[in-house]
Amino acid sequence: QSARVRREVITDQTPEPASALGIGDGHAPYSLDTLAVINRLSAPQRVCLKLWSEGYRFEEIARLTDLPAGSVRSHIQNGKLRFGALWGTRT
């Protein structure tokens, strides 16, 4: 699995579409509604949530993304909360 993960600088100014993160590319059955909400998350939240959903531990995600483990935990927690809020407000 590690070979599939791209190491890159993650910033809010350079958002990545979900397809670039491997979300919805045949590895997981995400609906278009789900992808639309995922794409509204910040880049670090998308990356951390994707890796976490694939079974990576916080420490592994931190190593792969060059983020502190505490930041990874925050991105995952805040990403889940933001996803829930965005999911509830979609039309």
N, C-alpha and C positions, 0 to 999 in steps of 0.2 A: 504494500500500500504506500509506503513512504516514497517510492519512486514516482508515483503519480502526483505527488504534492509539489507544486512549484514554489520555490522560495522567492519572494519578491517583497518590495517595499509596499506597505499597506498604508494608504492615506485616504482620508475622506474626499480629497480633491480628485482622486482618480478612481471613481467607482468602477466596479467590474460587473458586467451582466452575469446573471446566474449561470448562463451556459458556459462562461469562461471558468467558472468554479466547478464545473462538472455537475451542477444541479440541473436535473431534468434532461440529462444526456443519455438516458437509458439505464443509469445506475440506480435511480429511484423514481418511482411513479408520481411525480409532482404535477398537479393540475396547473392550468394557466393562471387561475386565481392565486394559488399558492406562490407561483413564480413571481407574479406581479407584486405581492407583498414582500417576498424575500428581496426583490430588487430595490425596495425602498429602505432597506436597512443599510447602515453604514458598511463600508468595505470590511473593516475589521470584524464587525458583528457577523457578516455573511461568511467570511472565511472561518472564523472560530466556531460558529454554529455548524457549518458543514463538516468540519473535521470532528467535532464533538459527536455529531449525529452518526458519523462513520465508526465511532467507537474509540477514537483517540482520547487519551487521558490529558488532563490540563497540562501536565509537565511536557508531554510529547508535543502538544499544540504550541506551547511556548517555545520549544526548541525549533520546531519547523517554521514558525513565523517570526522568530527573533523578538518576541514580545515577552515581557515579564509574566510569570504565571498568574500573578494577581490581576494583571490587565486582561489576560485570557478569561479568567473567571468572570470579571466584570463585563467583558464583551458578550459572553455567553448569557449571563443573567439578564443584562440589559437588552440584548437581542431577543431573547424569549419574551420579555415583557413588552417590548416595542412591537414584535410580531403579533402578539395577542391583541394589543391595542389597535394596530392597523387592520388586523383581520376583522375585528368587530365593527370597524367604521367603513369597510369597503361597500361599494354600492353595486 
